[in-house]
């Protein structure tokens, strides 16, 4: 990702190819399949580098169930931006200050857990957009501007409105029943179906590939294709991911650092045990 022009006191709206959020949107529009590394507990710049070196396209922060020191989270988000990785994060609640802190630390995608209505989406959209599109308060100079001084506030605000993605998170039966209302709401940029809770709601807990779960997910994916909205999920494994790509899924919030560490450590120990 191009770096800001050092001799000018501006930031993301001077990136020749757009800031990280606009690059994320452009790649999805181009039909690229994007794989995101998930952060569930450990927020460190070194973890960002691991995901970057592995070839991840973005980072997803599980901030509904995970618990993070906000300063460490902000440092990690900034490290991601500096290393060309857009960050999508769940907001822990649909509340203005919670959303603002994620925006100001440099997150470019806000994902709303348990999205269940157009009203939910319109509330979040209001928090994400500056007037007249919304009610976001102007606070440049944080991670949202890469800690650069902003000379032209109007241009910066317009760029920010384009930078930020609104990601709905369908994971309940109620949301499934209202899926077309949700997907067709103006301002929705991405749709994620969470297979964990969705499998519970569909009566097959822990079985995301069961027909009772996969069928409704496929129906939501078709609605996304109808309305031109990128669909994403978390696949149960490579074969499931292959299936979803074949159906038209464009992004995956793939695996968190805890499971990756466990898988790597298990493989290492098993290799030693084979000859010890």
ABEGO torsion letter per residue (X at the ends): XBBBBAABABBAAABAAEBAAAAAAAAAAAGBBBBBBBBAABBBAAAAAAAAAAGBABBBBBAAABBBBAAAAAAAAAAAAAAGBBBBBBBABBBAAAAAAAAAAGBABBBBBGBABAAAAAAAAAAABBOAABABBBBBGBAAAGGBBBABAAAAAAAAAAABBBBBBBABAAAAAAAAAAAABBGBABBBBBAAAAAAAAGBBGBAABAAAAAAAAAAAAAAAAAGBBBBBBBAEAAAAAAAAAAGBABBBABBAAAAAAAAAAAAAAAAAAAX
